[in-house]
Amino acid sequence: MSNPDSFIDEVTEEVRRDRLFRLFRKYGWIGVLIIVGLVVGTAWTEWSKSRAAARAEAFGDAVVDALDQGTPDERREALAAVPADAGQAALLGLIQASDPAEDKAATLAALEKVANDASLTPAYRDLAVLRRVLVAGADLPLADRRAALDGIAGPGRPYRVLAEEQLGYLLIEEGKPDEAITALVALVQDQEASASLRARLGQVVTALGGTLPEATGG
């Protein structure tokens, strides 16, 4: 009985394989589409995140540049020219609402509101924190400024290098030039530091009596 049983098992297995093959030929494309869909969906999500982050960073950089203009009128004009989408326009309007040269208290209050708005992306909130520290200056205790800057100086934060620059300046304010030189030289060598930032830091280091590494100082 074993031979007939073995033959029947082999035939049954062949039938199963044949059915499976036919089913795969008929419906296998569904699985392929699912896999392709997953791959495309993942790629689209990552691209969208990257694009949104790039837009947010470009917007933040443009706002910082505008706020560095000399007079209130120049700042307002520069801010009005910053490209912005709907969400960014709301934030831009808040920044435009007041100017430290005209009403410092109102500016600080507006920036604090942005910094604490959990509905905004970290790029906007970090920008508001950085700007608030710069506007407040010595009116804000040094320890409070350091705590605020430490919060936006972590790895991956959009304004990390600018926050670290300000932390270096706080060391100068504290009367710790050697520590400031060490921190600023390290930042000069940071790959995320822009050319303009490196040039600015180089001038400060030189003014403090420090020396830049030859690879970055020439």
ROKOLRO-860794 format. One record per residue (C-alpha): y, z, x; residue in three letters. Coordinates in Angstrom, 3 decimals. Each point is the difference from the previous one (the first is absolute). Example, Ala and Ser with C-alpha at 12.3 -4.5 7.8 and 13.67 -1.06 7.14 Angstrom:
[[-4.500 7.800 12.300] 'ALA']
[[3.440 -0.660 1.370] 'SER']
This chain:
[[0.000 0.000 0.000] 'MET']
[[2.287 0.517 2.945] 'SER']
[[0.384 -3.721 0.804] 'ASN']
[[0.977 -1.057 -3.539] 'PRO']
[[2.356 2.990 -0.203] 'ASP']
[[1.568 -0.932 3.330] 'SER']
[[0.424 -3.595 -1.131] 'PHE']
[[1.656 1.101 -3.235] 'ILE']
[[2.364 2.295 1.936] 'ASP']
[[0.997 -2.844 2.313] 'GLU']
[[0.606 -2.352 -2.925] 'VAL']
[[2.031 2.671 -1.781] 'THR']
[[2.086 0.575 3.130] 'GLU']
[[0.623 -3.742 0.374] 'GLU']
[[1.086 -0.189 -3.634] 'VAL']
[[2.379 2.904 0.536] 'ARG']
[[1.480 -1.624 3.090] 'ARG']
[[0.370 -3.292 -1.827] 'ASP']
[[1.765 1.683 -2.910] 'ARG']
[[2.250 1.925 2.384] 'LEU']
[[0.889 -3.179 1.865] 'PHE']
[[0.799 -1.810 -3.251] 'ARG']
[[2.075 2.927 -1.228] 'LEU']
[[1.901 0.094 3.276] 'PHE']
[[0.667 -3.752 -0.175] 'ARG']
[[1.201 0.395 -3.575] 'LYS']
[[2.017 3.238 0.254] 'TYR']
[[0.412 0.660 3.719] 'GLY']
[[3.505 -1.451 -0.020] 'TRP']
[[1.096 3.029 -2.048] 'ILE']
[[-0.849 2.310 2.886] 'GLY']
[[1.778 -2.286 2.436] 'VAL']
[[3.120 0.032 -2.173] 'LEU']
[[-0.119 3.791 -0.219] 'ILE']
[[-0.187 0.293 3.793] 'ILE']
[[2.791 -2.536 0.512] 'VAL']
[[2.063 1.799 -2.628] 'GLY']
[[-0.418 3.327 1.763] 'LEU']
[[0.975 -1.483 3.358] 'VAL']
[[3.036 -1.813 -1.402] 'VAL']
[[1.041 3.057 -2.004] 'GLY']
[[-0.156 2.245 3.053] 'THR']
[[1.952 -2.491 2.108] 'ALA']
[[2.638 -0.387 -2.725] 'TRP']
[[0.413 3.773 -0.308] 'THR']
[[0.451 0.466 3.747] 'GLU']
[[2.425 -2.941 0.192] 'TRP']
[[2.015 1.371 -2.924] 'SER']
[[0.206 3.436 1.609] 'LYS']
[[1.064 -1.493 3.321] 'SER']
[[2.606 -2.215 -1.649] 'ARG']
[[1.423 2.892 -2.040] 'ALA']
[[0.211 2.205 3.093] 'ALA']
[[1.764 -2.761 1.951] 'ALA']
[[2.514 -0.522 -2.833] 'ARG']
[[0.691 3.715 -0.217] 'ALA']
[[0.511 0.308 3.745] 'GLU']
[[2.302 -3.040 0.120] 'ALA']
[[2.021 1.438 -2.877] 'PHE']
[[0.264 3.371 1.735] 'GLY']
[[1.114 -1.568 3.259] 'ASP']
[[2.655 -2.029 -1.810] 'ALA']
[[1.307 3.120 -1.755] 'VAL']
[[0.190 1.954 3.276] 'VAL']
[[1.948 -2.873 1.603] 'ASP']
[[2.360 -0.141 -2.978] 'ALA']
[[0.629 3.742 0.085] 'LEU']
[[0.914 -0.236 3.688] 'ASP']
[[3.023 -2.195 -0.762] 'GLN']
[[3.379 1.426 0.996] 'GLY']
[[2.006 0.512 -3.193] 'THR']
[[-0.980 0.930 -3.569] 'PRO']
[[1.055 -3.457 -1.208] 'ASP']
[[-2.105 -1.686 2.688] 'GLU']
[[-2.987 2.189 -0.901] 'ARG']
[[0.301 -0.780 -3.693] 'ARG']
[[0.301 -3.720 0.730] 'GLU']
[[-3.040 0.087 2.314] 'ALA']
[[-2.065 1.965 -2.530] 'LEU']
[[0.872 -2.455 -2.751] 'ALA']
[[-1.378 -2.812 2.165] 'ALA']
[[-3.415 1.652 0.582] 'VAL']
[[-2.776 -2.005 -1.778] 'PRO']
[[-1.827 2.260 -2.460] 'ALA']
[[-2.551 -0.202 -2.794] 'ASP']
[[0.285 2.037 -3.207] 'ALA']
[[-1.302 3.250 1.469] 'GLY']
[[1.988 -0.412 3.181] 'GLN']
[[3.136 -0.839 -1.959] 'ALA']
[[-0.215 3.378 -1.741] 'ALA']
[[-0.232 1.760 3.352] 'LEU']
[[2.756 -2.157 1.442] 'LEU']
[[2.253 0.896 -2.918] 'GLY']
[[-0.609 3.680 0.689] 'LEU']
[[0.946 -0.412 3.654] 'ILE']
[[3.073 -2.032 -0.915] 'GLN']
[[1.116 2.656 -2.512] 'ALA']
[[1.664 2.101 2.682] 'SER']
[[1.072 -0.187 3.616] 'ASP']
[[0.146 2.856 2.521] 'PRO']
[[3.458 -1.048 1.123] 'ALA']
[[1.269 0.505 -3.552] 'GLU']
[[-2.311 2.650 -1.445] 'ASP']
[[-2.483 1.474 2.452] 'LYS']
[[-1.409 2.573 -2.414] 'ALA']
[[-0.740 -2.641 -2.632] 'ALA']
[[-1.644 -2.222 2.592] 'THR']
[[-2.260 2.813 1.193] 'LEU']
[[-0.933 0.891 -3.578] 'ALA']
[[-0.842 -3.630 -0.779] 'ALA']
[[-2.125 -0.344 3.118] 'LEU']
[[-1.819 3.244 -0.720] 'GLU']
[[-0.793 -1.263 -3.480] 'LYS']
[[-1.523 -3.174 1.455] 'VAL']
[[-1.946 1.974 2.621] 'ALA']
[[-1.555 2.179 -2.715] 'ASN']
[[-0.804 -2.823 -2.428] 'ASP']
[[-3.803 -0.226 0.043] 'ALA']
[[0.087 -3.309 -1.911] 'SER']
[[1.511 -1.780 3.007] 'LEU']
[[-2.025 -1.301 2.938] 'THR']
[[-0.052 1.986 3.279] 'PRO']
[[2.187 -2.657 1.651] 'ALA']
[[2.882 0.753 -2.399] 'TYR']
[[-0.481 3.749 0.087] 'ARG']
[[-0.235 0.127 3.789] 'ASP']
[[3.117 -2.128 0.255] 'LEU']
[[1.857 2.462 -2.220] 'ALA']
[[-1.194 2.941 2.131] 'VAL']
[[1.116 -1.707 3.201] 'LEU']
[[3.353 -0.971 -1.422] 'ARG']
[[0.585 3.484 -1.414] 'ARG']
[[-0.563 1.559 3.431] 'VAL']
[[2.434 -2.479 1.574] 'LEU']
[[2.671 0.518 -2.657] 'VAL']
[[-0.298 3.782 -0.040] 'ALA']
[[0.158 0.342 3.764] 'GLY']
[[0.949 3.493 1.156] 'ALA']
[[0.674 1.050 -3.609] 'ASP']
[[-3.783 0.275 -0.350] 'LEU']
[[-1.605 2.686 2.183] 'PRO']
[[-1.811 -1.446 2.987] 'LEU']
[[-3.302 1.544 -1.080] 'ALA']
[[0.304 -1.687 -3.407] 'ASP']
[[0.772 -3.341 1.597] 'ARG']
[[-3.012 0.332 2.294] 'ARG']
[[-2.284 0.916 -2.899] 'ALA']
[[1.210 -3.018 -1.998] 'ALA']
[[-0.444 -2.379 2.946] 'LEU']
[[-3.432 1.406 0.887] 'ASP']
[[-1.082 -0.860 -3.533] 'GLY']
[[0.717 -3.715 0.487] 'ILE']
[[-0.968 -0.285 3.686] 'ALA']
[[-3.772 0.002 -0.502] 'GLY']
[[-2.272 -2.927 0.913] 'PRO']
[[0.314 -2.936 -2.376] 'GLY']
[[3.287 1.118 -1.552] 'ARG']
[[2.442 -2.924 -0.368] 'PRO']
[[2.894 1.646 1.855] 'TYR']
[[-2.037 1.973 2.529] 'ARG']
[[1.766 -1.310 3.126] 'VAL']
[[3.476 0.534 -1.461] 'LEU']
[[-0.963 3.542 -1.002] 'ALA']
[[-1.324 0.665 3.515] 'GLU']
[[3.275 -1.293 1.425] 'GLU']
[[1.926 2.529 -2.059] 'GLN']
[[-2.412 2.762 1.013] 'LEU']
[[0.799 -0.849 3.610] 'GLY']
[[3.705 0.330 -0.717] 'TYR']
[[-0.608 3.410 -1.555] 'LEU']
[[-1.409 1.126 3.356] 'LEU']
[[3.274 -1.041 1.610] 'ILE']
[[1.899 1.934 -2.643] 'GLU']
[[-2.134 3.045 0.798] 'GLU']
[[0.909 -0.234 3.663] 'GLY']
[[-3.423 -1.227 1.147] 'LYS']
[[0.834 -3.200 1.920] 'PRO']
[[-3.242 -0.085 2.015] 'ASP']
[[-2.139 0.178 -3.149] 'GLU']
[[2.240 -2.611 -1.624] 'ALA']
[[-0.442 -2.376 2.958] 'ILE']
[[-3.784 0.393 -0.168] 'THR']
[[-0.061 -0.701 -3.744] 'ALA']
[[2.382 -2.958 0.171] 'LEU']
[[-1.757 -1.630 2.970] 'VAL']
[[-3.287 0.249 -1.899] 'ALA']
[[1.670 -1.678 -2.975] 'LEU']
[[1.369 -2.797 2.213] 'VAL']
[[-3.613 -0.780 0.896] 'GLN']
[[-1.143 0.074 -3.633] 'ASP']
[[-1.171 -3.469 -1.075] 'GLN']
[[1.534 0.464 -3.458] 'GLU']
[[3.479 0.572 1.437] 'ALA']
[[2.301 -2.990 -0.469] 'SER']
[[1.939 -1.581 2.853] 'ALA']
[[3.294 1.385 -1.332] 'SER']
[[-1.468 3.488 -0.279] 'LEU']
[[-1.334 -0.147 3.568] 'ARG']
[[3.393 -1.115 1.270] 'ALA']
[[1.701 2.854 -1.845] 'ARG']
[[-2.487 2.552 1.297] 'LEU']
[[0.336 -1.350 3.534] 'GLY']
[[3.737 0.654 -0.078] 'GLN']
[[-0.533 3.562 -1.225] 'VAL']
[[-2.673 0.730 2.623] 'VAL']
[[2.253 -1.343 2.751] 'THR']
[[2.940 2.049 -1.273] 'ALA']
[[-2.181 3.123 0.145] 'LEU']
[[-0.873 -0.726 3.632] 'GLY']
[[-3.502 -1.190 -0.742] 'GLY']
[[-1.840 -3.031 1.360] 'THR']
[[-1.772 -2.667 -2.007] 'LEU']
[[-3.398 -1.349 1.062] 'PRO']
[[0.424 -3.241 1.927] 'GLU']
[[-2.031 -1.954 -2.543] 'ALA']
[[2.524 0.818 -2.728] 'THR']
[[3.128 0.656 1.999] 'GLY']
[[0.511 -3.507 1.399] 'GLY']
